[in-house]
């Protein structure tokens, strides 16, 4: 990784295939980020991770997969580089600390865990300010349920950006990641 490299991490579910909405969204995000000169980083396996990786590779982009030694599954074939980690927490640390911004696509509890950890690190100042973009119609009702049922303030909400389309998500990343220092 060079000092000039700008990495964006994409979070999302592993249980979707080509043709489903989140796969196609992630593939578009990967393409658009590569075209904008970003390296993309994912958890390295299937579903959204594969789609984002595939989209970036289709545009000649660099794709970093943060994989876990505990998983027996093979990483997706679109990675250009991979980092193997011994456990989940170290994997999450790599996904977070290398990146100037984050995009979360619809997923399951793993995606919620990743999103929550990034959000908490932003709120507490453990990492410096950087964009956290929630892509898709699934996120507003989820976050609103958290606001209504948990202790989530307006200040907490200010860390989140919502995007309806891959183009909107990437535009937010481009605009808000300028000047982010790792």
N, C-alpha and C positions, 0 to 999 in steps of 0.2 A: 504494500500500500504506500503510495507516494504522499508527500505532504500536501500536494495540490488536489489529490483525489477527493471527490465529494460523494459520499455513500448515503443512500436512502434505504432504510429497511422497510420491507413490506411484510405485514402480518396478515394471516388469513388461514382458513381451514384447509385441511388435507383431504377432506371427503367430498371433493367435487371433481368432475371430469370436464373435458372439452365439451363445449356446448351449453354448460350451465352459466347463469348470469355472472356469478363471482369469478369463474375461470376467465371468462371473456373480459371482464373489467380488469382483472389483474394482468392479463396479457397485454391489454392496451396501456396500462400504467407502465409496465416494463418497457414497452416500445417507446412511449413518450419520454420516460426518464432517460433512456439510452440516447435518444435523439437530442435531449437537452444536455448531454455530457455527463450524466450521473452514472456511477456504479450502483447496481442494486445488490441488496443483501437480503437473504431469506433464510428460513430454517433448513432449506436445501432438499426437501422431500417432495411430496406429491401435491395435487390440488392447486390452491392459490400460489404456493411456492413454486411449483413447476410452471404454472402459467406466466407468472411475472418473469421468471428466468427465461422462459421461451421467448416472450415478447422482447426482452432486452437483447437476447442473442440474435433474434431476427433482424435487429438493427445494428449488429456488430458491437453491442455493449459488453462490458465486463459484469460478471455475475459471481458474487461471493455467497457460498452456502455455508452456514454454520451448522454442522451436523453433530450428532451425539453418538458416542461409542456404545451406549446402552441399546441403541436401536439396531436391529438386525437388517432393516430395510436398506436398499441401495439408494443413494442420493439421485436426484433427477439428472438426466443426461445433458441438461443445458448449462450446468455450472462451468465456469472457467477456472474457478479456484474454490477450494474448500478448507475450512478449519474444523478439525475434529476436537470435540470437547468431551470430558469424561462424564459430565452430569448436566442436568437441566438448568441449574442456576448459573453455571459458567456459560452455558449456551446463551441464556438470556442476557448476561452481561456483555458478551460479544455482539449480540444483535443490537444492543442499545448504545454502547460506548463508542462504536465506530461511526455512528450515523449523524448526519446533519439534519435529518428529518425522518418522519415515520408516516406510513399510510397503513391503516387497518381496513381490510376488506372483510366481508361477512365470514364468520367462522364459528368455532365452538368455544368450549371453555379454555382451551389453550390460547386462543386469540384474545379472549377476555383477560386471561392472566397476563399476557404480554402487554396489552393496552393498559391495564391497571398498573402494572409496574412502571411503565414509562410515565404515565400520568402522575403517579406518586413521586417519582424521581424529579419530575419537573416542579411539582407543587412544593417539594421540600428543598429544592435547590441543589440536590445531589448531582444533577446534570444542569448545565446552562440552558437557557431558553432555546428552543427549536420547535419547528412545527410538528404537531401531532394531528393528522388528518384522518377523519373517519369517513370512509367512502361508502355511499349507498344508503338506500332508504331504511335499512334495518337499524341503523344507529340512533337516529333521533328518539324513537320510542324507548329504546333500551336505556339511553342516558336519561331521558325524562323519568323513567321508572326509578332509576338510581336517585335522582334529585328528590323525588317524592317520598322515597322510603329510606334513604340513607342521609348522612350528613354531607351534602355536596353544596357548596356555596357558589355564588356568582363568580367569585374570584377563582374557584376551582374550575368552573366552566370556561373561563377565559383561556385556559390552556388548550382547549379543543377547537378544531375547525371541522366543519361538516362540508362534504362535497357530494354533489349529486352525480357527477360524471368523472371518468378518469381524467379528462381534460381539466376540469375544475381542480381536482386533487393535485395534479402536477403543477398547475399554475400557482396554487397555494404554496407548494414546496419550493418552487423557484423563487417566488416573492419573499417568503418568510425565512428561507435558509441562508439568504445573503448575509455574510458576516458572522455566521455561526462558527465559533472556535471550539475545537474539541480539546 
